């Protein structure tokens, strides 16, 4: 009887061990299934910022004559050094309402701005920032940069990265001057300059 009891205890121990192993394995599998969606966001700073640009655009309303449903591409323009590289591929040709996102790199301040809905100003343009802001002259173009003081100097949205998180600063007056309507959802997660 003692031998049977020992075998029974050993079998019970083995079954418990196997159940715990299955629990650990299933938690690991579930974790690995979830992590890739977050890993995409944390692989590089500019992959994360590219997705932020798209998500910010979803929370902005342009004047109707600037963005007609399905008839006009939502154009993201990039001024200065190309810091995004291939990271913009994740948002290129995505649908935005009925419009398709297009990307224009290395644009100038002349006529090429006419088709822009969003303008990312690279930090390489810091010395020209006052000229860039005055050239835009209250046009309904959402200006975004990752220069630390961009919003304080007249830009609309500053993206900063702290502790693997992207934070936003929004210059509300600059957006109002251009007839852009910023969603309260966006403002609730940003530091707002009035």
Buried (B, 14 or more C-beta within 10 A) or exposed (E): EEEEEEEEEEEEEEEEEEEEEEEEEEEEEEEEEEEEEEEEBEEEBBBBBBBBBBEBBEBBEBEEEBBEEEEBBBBBBBBBEBBBEEBBEEBBEEEBEEBBBBBBBEBEBEEBBEBBBBBBBBBEBBEBBEEBBEEBEEBBBBBBBBBEEBBEBBBBBBBBEEEEEBEBBBBBEBBBBBEBBBEEEBBEEBEBBE
